[in-house]
Amino acid sequence: MAKDNTSGEYPTDWVPLAQRMRPASLDDYIGQSHLVGPDKLLRLLYEQGQVASLILWGPPGVGKTSLARLLTQKAKADFVEFSAVLAGIKDVREVVAQAQTKRRLSNQNTVLFVDEIHRFNKAQQDAFLPHVESGLITLIGATTENPSFEIIPALISRTRVLVLEPLTAGDLTLLTEKALSQDRGLGRYNASLSSEALEFILLSSGGDARSLLNALELSVSLVKPDHKGQRLITLSVTEEAVQKKAWRYDKGGEEHYNLISALHKSLRDSDPDGALYWLARMLEGGEDPVYLLRRMIRFASEDVGMADPVALMLGTSCLDSYRLLGSPEGDLALAHLAVYLATAPKSNSVYAAFGEARADARKYGPLPVPLHIRNAPTGLMKQLGYGKGYRYAHDYEKAAVDQKHLPDELLGTQYYRPTDRGREKIAAAYLAAIKEVKLSEKT
C-alpha cells in the first residue's frame, strides 16, 4: 500500500507516476544538458538562486514545467501556475494584484508559469508586458509551438527563448531505472523490463518522459507478481499497454511545416527513401492525403517542370486514383507519385521564367499588344492595323517566323532558359533550331 503524502516519502497511488517522479532538485533532473549542464545558463541561474523571464519551447514531456518549478523553488519565489487553455486576462490581473501585495508585504518575487502560452491571444499576451517589464512578475511560459509564430514580438523581446529537445534513449533509460527502483515510483512492485520491452517502450515514447512513465505504470499494473513477488514486463505487455504510438504531430503547428519541408527537400534532392519516410510520417500522423497530393502536384510544376512534363499529368492522375479508392488503398498512389517525382529529372526553369514574367507585368503595367499579333474580328479593327503584317507560322519552313511577340519595352527579353536535363533537353534543342531559322531569315 502506498504511503500518504504527509509522510514525505511518496504520494498515494492516485497520483500519476509522472507526477511522483518530478525531480526534487536540478541534480535529479534528466535531460537538457545544453541548458542545465556545468556552466550552462539554467545551471548558473539555479546555483545563484536566480530566476529570469523565459519561454521554454519544446515538445511535450521534456521537462518544461519541472524546470520552472526548480528555478522558482531555488530562488525562494512564489510560484503561480495556470494554463492558457483555461485562464484569461481577468486571471492575469488577479495574479498581478497578488504579486503587488507579496512584493509590498514580504518583498517576495512572483514567478508566473503559463503552460501552453501560445494559446493566449495577442490581447492576453499584451497584458503581461508592463509587469514583466517592471520586474513585478517573472514570466516563464511553456510552449510546444514555435514562439516566432505564436508569441508576440514585444513579449519575446522581454524574455529569453530556450529550446528543449526530445529526451534521448539514454535519458529515458535512466528515467525508467529510477522509476522502477525508487519508492516514490514503482520500487515496491519489484518490476523489471525485458530488453525487448525496454526497447519498445523507449521507441514508442518518442522522447516524451510523461508518455514513457504512463506506459510503464500501466505495464506494471497489467502483470501479476510471480511466487517470488517479482513482475517481469515482457514485450507483449508493453505492446498491450501502449496500443499505438501517439505521434507528435500537429497539422496546424510547426511540426507540420517541418515535415512538409522535409518531404519537399527529399523530392528536390532526388532521394526517394527520404521522400517515402516523410510521406509515411505525415500520413501516420493523420495528415490529409489530398493536401499531400496537392503539394506534390505543385512540386511537379515547380521542381520537375519541363524536364519531365509527365510528372504533372501523373500527379493529377494519382489525385483521381486516391479520390476513387480512398485510404488505405489509395495511399499507395501517393507513394507512387513521391517515388516518381524523386527519381524524375529536375528543372525549375518554368518556375523561374514565370516569376520573371510576372515581375515585369507588375513593373511595366498594361503594355499594349503589338498590332500585328492582335486579333481583327471587325472591319474597323482591320482599318486600325490590327493583325497587319502577321505571318502565319505554318506557311514557313519549320513553322518558324521571325516576328516580335513582346512589347517594345521588353524586346530581347528571355524568360525561359531550358536546361539540358530530361525532356527539357529536347525543348532546348528545338528552340535552338528555330533560332537558327530566324537568323537565316534575317540574312
C-alpha positions as CSV (number, residue, x, y, z in Angstrom):
1,M,0.0,0.0,0.0
2,A,1.4,3.4,-1.0
3,K,2.1,5.8,1.8
4,D,0.2,9.1,2.3
5,N,1.5,12.5,1.1
6,T,2.1,13.6,4.7
7,S,4.9,11.0,5.2
8,G,7.1,12.9,2.8
9,E,8.3,9.7,1.1
10,Y,6.0,9.2,-1.8
11,P,2.4,10.1,-2.5
12,T,-0.7,7.9,-2.8
13,D,-1.4,5.7,-5.8
14,W,-3.9,8.0,-7.4
15,V,-1.1,10.5,-8.1
16,P,0.3,9.6,-11.6
17,L,3.8,8.2,-11.8
18,A,4.9,11.1,-14.0
19,Q,3.9,13.5,-11.2
20,R,5.6,11.4,-8.5
21,M,8.8,11.3,-10.4
22,R,9.2,15.0,-10.8
23,P,12.8,15.9,-9.9
24,A,13.4,17.3,-6.4
25,S,16.5,19.3,-7.5
26,L,18.4,20.1,-10.6
27,D,20.8,17.3,-9.9
28,D,17.8,14.9,-10.1
29,Y,16.7,16.4,-13.4
30,I,17.2,14.3,-16.5
31,G,18.0,15.7,-20.0
32,Q,18.6,19.1,-21.5
33,S,22.3,19.1,-20.7
34,H,22.8,22.0,-23.1
35,L,20.8,24.1,-20.6
36,V,21.4,22.5,-17.2
37,G,24.9,21.1,-17.6
38,P,28.0,22.6,-15.9
39,D,28.4,26.4,-16.6
40,K,25.2,26.4,-18.7
41,L,22.6,29.1,-18.3
42,L,19.9,27.4,-16.2
43,R,22.6,25.7,-14.0
44,L,24.1,29.1,-13.3
45,L,20.8,30.7,-12.5
46,Y,19.8,27.8,-10.3
47,E,23.1,27.8,-8.3
48,Q,22.8,31.5,-7.8
49,G,19.2,31.3,-6.6
50,Q,18.0,33.5,-9.5
51,V,15.2,33.2,-12.0
52,A,14.6,35.1,-15.2
53,S,11.7,35.5,-17.6
54,L,11.9,32.6,-20.1
55,I,10.0,31.0,-22.9
56,L,10.6,27.2,-22.8
57,W,10.0,25.8,-26.2
58,G,10.0,22.1,-26.8
59,P,7.8,19.0,-27.4
60,P,5.6,17.5,-24.7
61,G,7.1,15.7,-21.7
62,V,10.7,17.0,-21.9
63,G,10.7,18.8,-18.5
64,K,9.5,22.4,-19.1
65,T,7.2,22.5,-16.0
66,S,9.8,20.8,-13.8
67,L,12.5,23.3,-14.8
68,A,10.2,26.2,-14.0
69,R,9.4,24.8,-10.6
70,L,13.0,24.0,-9.7
71,L,14.2,27.5,-10.6
72,T,11.4,29.1,-8.6
73,Q,12.0,26.8,-5.6
74,K,15.7,27.6,-5.5
75,A,15.0,31.3,-5.9
76,K,12.5,31.2,-3.0
77,A,9.9,32.9,-5.1
78,D,6.2,32.5,-5.1
79,F,5.2,30.0,-7.9
80,V,1.8,30.7,-9.6
81,E,0.8,28.3,-12.3
82,F,-2.1,28.3,-14.7
83,S,-2.9,27.0,-18.1
84,A,-3.5,29.3,-21.0
85,V,-6.3,27.0,-22.1
86,L,-8.4,28.0,-19.1
87,A,-7.1,31.4,-17.9
88,G,-7.8,34.8,-19.3
89,I,-7.0,38.5,-18.8
90,K,-9.0,38.5,-15.6
91,D,-6.8,35.8,-14.1
92,V,-3.7,37.7,-15.1
93,R,-4.9,40.8,-13.3
94,E,-5.6,38.8,-10.2
95,V,-2.1,37.4,-10.3
96,V,-0.7,40.9,-10.7
97,A,-2.7,42.2,-7.7
98,Q,-1.4,39.3,-5.6
99,A,2.1,39.9,-6.8
100,Q,1.9,43.5,-5.8
101,T,0.7,42.5,-2.3
102,K,3.5,40.0,-1.8
103,R,6.1,42.5,-3.0
104,R,4.8,45.1,-0.6
105,L,4.4,42.9,2.5
106,S,7.3,40.4,2.1
107,N,9.4,41.7,-0.8
108,Q,8.8,38.3,-2.4
109,N,9.2,37.8,-6.1
110,T,6.3,36.1,-8.1
111,V,7.0,33.7,-10.9
112,L,4.0,33.2,-13.1
113,F,4.3,29.9,-15.1
114,V,1.9,29.8,-18.1
115,D,1.6,26.4,-19.7
116,E,0.7,26.4,-23.4
117,I,1.3,30.2,-23.5
118,H,0.9,30.0,-27.3
119,R,-2.9,29.7,-26.7
120,F,-3.1,33.2,-25.3
121,N,-4.2,35.7,-27.9
122,K,-2.5,39.0,-28.6
123,A,-4.5,41.0,-26.1
124,Q,-3.9,38.4,-23.3
125,Q,-0.1,38.4,-24.1
126,D,-0.1,42.2,-24.1
127,A,-1.5,42.1,-20.5
128,F,1.9,40.7,-19.3
129,L,4.1,43.3,-20.9
130,P,4.2,46.1,-18.3
131,H,4.5,43.8,-15.4
132,V,7.3,41.7,-16.9
133,E,9.0,45.0,-18.0
134,S,8.8,46.4,-14.4
135,G,10.0,43.2,-12.9
136,L,6.9,42.7,-10.8
137,I,6.4,39.4,-12.4
138,T,8.9,36.9,-13.7
139,L,7.2,35.1,-16.5
140,I,8.0,31.6,-17.6
141,G,6.0,30.4,-20.5
142,A,5.9,26.8,-21.8
143,T,5.0,26.1,-25.4
144,T,5.2,23.3,-27.9
145,E,4.8,25.7,-30.8
146,N,7.4,27.9,-32.5
147,P,7.4,31.2,-30.5
148,S,8.3,33.1,-33.6
149,F,4.8,32.4,-34.9
150,E,2.8,32.2,-31.7
151,I,4.3,34.7,-29.2
152,I,4.1,38.5,-29.9
153,P,7.5,40.1,-30.6
154,A,7.2,42.5,-27.7
155,L,6.9,39.6,-25.2
156,I,9.7,37.7,-26.9
157,S,12.0,40.7,-26.5
158,R,11.4,40.8,-22.8
159,T,12.1,37.1,-22.3
160,R,14.8,34.6,-23.2
161,V,13.7,31.8,-25.6
162,L,15.2,28.4,-24.7
163,V,14.8,25.3,-26.8
164,L,14.3,22.0,-25.1
165,E,15.0,18.8,-27.1
166,P,13.2,15.4,-27.0
167,L,14.8,13.2,-24.4
168,T,17.4,10.7,-25.7
169,A,17.2,7.0,-25.3
170,G,19.9,7.3,-22.6
171,D,17.8,9.9,-20.8
172,L,14.7,7.7,-20.9
173,T,16.6,4.6,-19.9
174,L,17.9,6.4,-16.8
175,L,14.4,7.6,-16.0
176,T,13.0,4.1,-16.4
177,E,15.6,2.7,-14.0
178,K,14.8,5.4,-11.4
179,A,11.1,4.8,-11.7
180,L,11.4,1.0,-11.2
181,S,13.8,1.3,-8.3
182,Q,12.6,4.3,-6.2
183,D,9.8,4.0,-3.6
184,R,8.2,7.2,-4.9
185,G,8.0,5.4,-8.2
186,L,7.3,1.7,-8.7
187,G,10.1,0.3,-6.5
188,R,7.7,-1.6,-4.2
189,Y,6.4,-3.7,-7.1
190,N,9.8,-5.4,-7.8
191,A,9.2,-5.0,-11.5
192,S,11.7,-5.3,-14.3
193,L,11.6,-5.0,-18.1
194,S,12.9,-7.4,-20.7
195,S,15.3,-5.9,-23.2
196,E,12.7,-6.1,-26.0
197,A,10.1,-4.4,-23.7
198,L,12.5,-1.7,-22.8
199,E,13.4,-1.0,-26.4
200,F,9.8,-0.9,-27.4
201,I,8.7,1.4,-24.6
202,L,11.6,3.8,-25.3
203,L,10.8,3.9,-29.0
204,S,7.1,4.4,-28.5
205,S,7.5,7.3,-26.1
206,G,9.0,9.5,-28.9
207,G,11.3,11.3,-26.4
208,D,8.4,12.2,-24.1
209,A,9.0,11.3,-20.5
210,R,5.4,11.6,-19.5
211,S,4.4,9.2,-22.2
212,L,7.1,6.7,-21.1
213,L,6.1,6.9,-17.5
214,N,2.4,6.5,-18.2
215,A,3.1,3.4,-20.4
216,L,5.5,2.0,-17.7
217,E,3.0,2.4,-14.9
218,L,0.2,0.8,-16.9
219,S,2.5,-2.1,-17.9
220,V,3.4,-2.8,-14.3
221,S,-0.3,-2.8,-13.4
222,L,-1.0,-5.4,-16.1
223,V,1.4,-8.0,-14.6
224,K,0.7,-10.2,-11.6
225,P,3.7,-11.0,-9.3
226,D,5.1,-14.5,-9.5
227,H,5.7,-16.7,-6.5
228,K,8.7,-14.6,-5.5
229,G,6.8,-11.4,-5.7
230,Q,8.5,-10.2,-8.9
231,R,7.0,-8.9,-12.0
232,L,8.6,-9.3,-15.4
233,I,7.3,-6.9,-18.1
234,T,7.6,-8.5,-21.5
235,L,7.3,-7.1,-25.0
236,S,3.7,-8.3,-25.3
237,V,2.7,-6.5,-22.1
238,T,4.2,-3.2,-23.2
239,E,2.5,-3.5,-26.6
240,E,-0.8,-4.0,-24.9
241,A,-0.2,-1.0,-22.6
242,V,1.0,1.3,-25.4
243,Q,-1.6,0.1,-28.0
244,K,-0.4,2.5,-30.7
245,K,2.1,5.3,-30.5
246,A,0.7,8.7,-30.4
247,W,2.7,10.6,-33.0
248,R,3.9,14.1,-32.1
249,Y,2.3,15.8,-35.0
250,D,0.0,18.9,-35.1
251,K,-1.4,19.5,-38.5
252,G,-1.7,23.3,-37.8
253,G,1.6,23.7,-35.9
254,E,5.3,23.9,-36.6
255,E,5.9,20.2,-36.9
256,H,3.5,20.2,-39.9
257,Y,5.7,22.7,-41.7
258,N,8.9,20.8,-40.6
259,L,7.6,17.6,-42.1
260,I,6.3,19.0,-45.4
261,S,9.6,20.9,-45.8
262,A,11.5,17.6,-45.3
263,L,9.3,15.9,-47.9
264,H,9.8,18.7,-50.4
265,K,13.6,18.8,-50.0
266,S,13.8,15.0,-50.2
267,L,11.9,15.1,-53.5
268,R,14.0,18.0,-54.8
269,D,17.3,16.3,-53.9
270,S,16.2,13.1,-55.7
271,D,16.1,10.9,-52.5
272,P,13.1,8.5,-52.8
273,D,13.9,6.9,-49.5
274,G,13.7,10.2,-47.6
275,A,10.6,11.2,-49.5
276,L,8.8,7.9,-48.6
277,Y,9.7,8.2,-45.0
278,W,8.5,11.8,-44.5
279,L,5.3,11.0,-46.6
280,A,4.7,8.0,-44.3
281,R,5.3,10.1,-41.2
282,M,2.7,12.7,-42.3
283,L,0.1,10.0,-43.2
284,E,0.6,8.2,-39.9
285,G,0.2,11.5,-38.1
286,G,-3.2,12.0,-39.7
287,E,-2.4,14.4,-42.5
288,D,-5.0,14.8,-45.2
289,P,-3.7,12.8,-48.2
290,V,-5.4,15.3,-50.6
291,Y,-3.2,18.0,-49.1
292,L,-0.1,16.0,-49.7
293,L,-1.1,15.3,-53.3
294,R,-1.7,19.0,-53.9
295,R,1.7,19.8,-52.6
296,M,3.3,17.1,-54.8
297,I,1.4,18.3,-57.9
298,R,2.7,21.8,-57.2
299,F,6.2,20.3,-56.9
300,A,5.7,18.6,-60.3
301,S,5.4,22.0,-61.9
302,E,7.9,23.9,-59.8
303,D,10.8,21.5,-59.4
304,V,10.4,18.9,-62.2
305,G,8.8,21.1,-64.8
306,M,9.7,20.7,-68.4
307,A,12.4,18.2,-67.6
308,D,9.6,15.6,-67.3
309,P,6.1,17.0,-68.2
310,V,4.6,13.6,-67.5
311,A,5.1,14.3,-63.8
312,L,2.3,16.9,-63.7
313,M,0.0,14.5,-65.5
314,L,0.9,11.7,-63.2
315,G,0.2,13.9,-60.2
316,T,-3.4,14.7,-61.3
317,S,-3.9,11.0,-62.2
318,C,-2.8,10.0,-58.7
319,L,-5.2,12.5,-57.2
320,D,-8.0,10.9,-59.2
321,S,-6.9,7.5,-58.1
322,Y,-6.9,8.5,-54.4
323,R,-10.3,10.0,-54.7
324,L,-11.6,6.8,-56.3
325,L,-10.0,4.4,-53.8
326,G,-9.7,6.4,-50.5
327,S,-7.5,5.2,-47.7
328,P,-5.8,2.9,-47.1
329,E,-5.8,1.5,-50.7
330,G,-5.3,4.9,-52.3
331,D,-2.3,5.8,-50.1
332,L,-0.2,3.7,-52.5
333,A,-0.9,6.3,-55.2
334,L,0.9,8.9,-53.0
335,A,3.9,6.7,-52.6
336,H,3.9,6.0,-56.4
337,L,3.9,9.8,-57.1
338,A,6.6,10.5,-54.5
339,V,9.0,8.0,-55.9
340,Y,8.3,9.2,-59.5
341,L,9.0,12.8,-58.5
342,A,12.1,11.9,-56.6
343,T,13.6,10.0,-59.5
344,A,12.5,12.4,-62.2
345,P,15.0,14.9,-63.8
346,K,14.6,18.3,-62.2
347,S,14.2,21.8,-63.7
348,N,12.8,24.9,-62.2
349,S,13.2,26.9,-65.4
350,V,9.5,27.3,-66.0
351,Y,9.0,28.4,-62.4
352,A,11.8,30.9,-62.7
353,A,10.7,32.2,-66.1
354,F,7.1,32.7,-65.0
355,G,8.3,34.6,-61.9
356,E,10.4,36.9,-64.0
357,A,7.5,37.5,-66.4
358,R,5.1,38.3,-63.6
359,A,7.6,40.7,-62.1
360,D,7.8,42.5,-65.5
361,A,4.0,42.5,-65.8
362,R,3.7,44.3,-62.5
363,K,6.7,46.6,-63.2
364,Y,5.6,47.9,-66.6
365,G,1.8,47.7,-66.2
366,P,-0.6,47.2,-69.1
367,L,1.8,47.5,-72.1
368,P,0.0,47.4,-75.4
369,V,-0.1,44.2,-77.5
370,P,1.9,44.7,-80.8
371,L,-0.6,45.4,-83.6
372,H,0.4,42.6,-85.9
373,I,-0.4,39.9,-83.3
374,R,-3.8,41.4,-82.3
375,N,-7.0,39.7,-83.4
376,A,-9.1,41.6,-86.0
377,P,-12.6,40.3,-86.0
378,T,-14.2,43.5,-87.3
379,G,-13.6,45.8,-90.2
380,L,-12.8,48.7,-88.0
381,M,-10.0,46.8,-86.3
382,K,-8.5,45.9,-89.7
383,Q,-8.6,49.6,-90.7
384,L,-6.8,50.4,-87.5
385,G,-4.0,48.0,-88.4
386,Y,-5.0,45.1,-86.1
387,G,-3.3,41.9,-87.5
388,K,-1.5,43.8,-90.2
389,G,1.8,42.1,-91.2
390,Y,1.1,39.0,-89.2
391,R,2.8,36.0,-90.7
392,Y,1.2,32.5,-90.2
393,A,3.9,30.2,-88.9
394,H,2.7,27.1,-90.8
395,D,3.3,28.8,-94.1
396,Y,7.0,28.9,-93.4
397,E,9.9,26.5,-93.2
398,K,9.8,24.5,-89.9
399,A,6.8,26.6,-88.9
400,A,9.1,29.4,-87.7
401,V,9.0,33.1,-88.4
402,D,11.0,36.0,-87.1
403,Q,8.4,38.4,-85.7
404,K,8.1,40.1,-82.4
405,H,5.7,38.9,-79.7
406,L,6.7,41.2,-76.8
407,P,6.0,44.9,-76.3
408,D,8.8,47.3,-77.5
409,E,9.9,47.9,-73.9
410,L,10.7,44.2,-73.4
411,L,12.2,43.3,-76.8
412,G,15.1,40.9,-76.4
413,T,14.0,39.6,-73.0
414,Q,14.4,35.9,-72.4
415,Y,12.5,34.4,-69.6
416,Y,12.6,30.7,-70.4
417,R,16.1,29.2,-70.3
418,P,15.8,25.5,-70.7
419,T,18.3,23.1,-69.0
420,D,19.9,20.1,-70.6
421,R,18.1,17.7,-68.3
422,G,15.4,15.2,-69.3
423,R,12.7,16.2,-71.7
424,E,13.8,19.8,-71.5
425,K,17.0,19.0,-73.4
426,I,14.7,18.3,-76.4
427,A,12.9,21.6,-75.9
428,A,16.3,23.4,-75.8
429,A,17.4,21.7,-79.0
430,Y,14.1,22.7,-80.7
431,L,14.4,26.3,-79.6
432,A,18.0,26.4,-80.8
433,A,17.0,25.1,-84.3
434,I,14.1,27.6,-84.5
435,K,16.6,30.4,-83.6
436,E,18.8,29.3,-86.5
437,V,15.9,29.5,-88.9
438,K,15.0,33.0,-87.7
439,L,18.7,34.1,-88.0
440,S,18.9,32.8,-91.5
441,E,15.7,34.6,-92.4
442,K,17.3,37.9,-91.4
443,T,20.4,37.3,-93.5
